Amino acid sequence: MVMRLSDRVIVMDEGKKIAEGAGEDVRNDAKVIEAYLGHGLSQPAANFLSALVVTLVVGAVAWAMISRSVAEFNANKLNMERTTQSLQMDAAAVKESL
């Protein structure tokens, strides 16, 4: 996911930059794999695990954004009765001014 969003990626570990470059190069960097996935994982397993972590993080952010938007929408929902009354009052005011 991150690789599709950016041409260049910087990877940090404990506050230090450990890799920088094109997404594919950074993903296959031994320091990145060791820092985020540890030793002993095969490349396919490491790729799967990193994709899973990114998916979970992006999913959590999306869920939070959607939840907040739904809450704001519900708080600002139009009261149709009030809207109808407002339109009727506006129409009456226009008629009176003519």
Buried (B, 14 or more C-beta within 10 A) or exposed (E): EBBEEEEEBEBEEEEEEBBEBEBEEBBEBEEBBBBBBEEEBEEEEBBEBBBEEEEEEEEEEEEEEEEEEEEEEEEEEEEEEEEEEEEEEEEEEEEEEE
